[in-house]
Amino acid sequence: MRNLFLFISLCIFFGFLNEWGKLNVNFYLEITTDENWNRCSPDERQMIITQKCDQLSSAYYYQVVDPGDLISMESTSWLYLKWMVPVLGTMVFFILEWYFLPLIFSNNWVTRKHVFYYYGCVLFIVLLMFAIFKVSNNQSFLIISRRIWLILQGPSLFVLFWCYQLFKRNG
C-alpha cells in the first residue's frame, strides 16, 4: 500500500511538473517566434515578456517561470526545449512504472519486462506515424503521433493493469 501511495504521489507531482514545463516552453516559444525577438535588446525582451505575462490569467498553468536568464535564449533554443520536456516526461514515467509496477502488482504476473515491451510498442507506433508524416507530409499523422506519445507522459501502463485487475476481480 505504501508503494501505491508513493507511486501515485510521484505521478501527480511529475505530471503537473511536465504540464507546467510544456506550457512555459510554449509560452516563451510563442513570444520568441516573432522575427524581431532575436534583434531585441535584453531590456526590450524583458518588456515584451512582462506585457505578455500581464495579459495572462493567474491560474496555476499560466504562472510562467521568471525570465531571468531565459530572455537571452534564441527562438531555436525554445524549439529544442519543446522536444526535451516531453522526452524527459516520458523517461520519468518510464522509470516510475519500471520501478513501482512490479512492487504494486507483486501478486500478479507483472514484471519489468512488461514495462519495456509496452513503452517499446507505443514508441514504435509513434515513430511509425511520424515516419508516415515525413513521407506523406500529411499533418494528420504528426498529430496522431504526438497524441499517442502523450500516453507515455503519464502512468498509462499502471492504469491498464489496474483496469485489468478490476475487470478480472469483478468479471
Protein Blocks (a to p, Z undefined) as FASTA:
>chain_A
ZZmmmmmmmmmmmmmmmmmmmmmmmmmmmmmmpmklmmpcfklmmmmmmmmmmmpccbfk
lmccdfklmmmpcfklmmmmmmmmmmmmmmmmmmmmmmmmmmmmmmmmbdfklmmmmmmm
mmmmmmmmmmmmmmnopaklmmmmmmmmmmmnccfllmmmmmmmmmmmmZZ
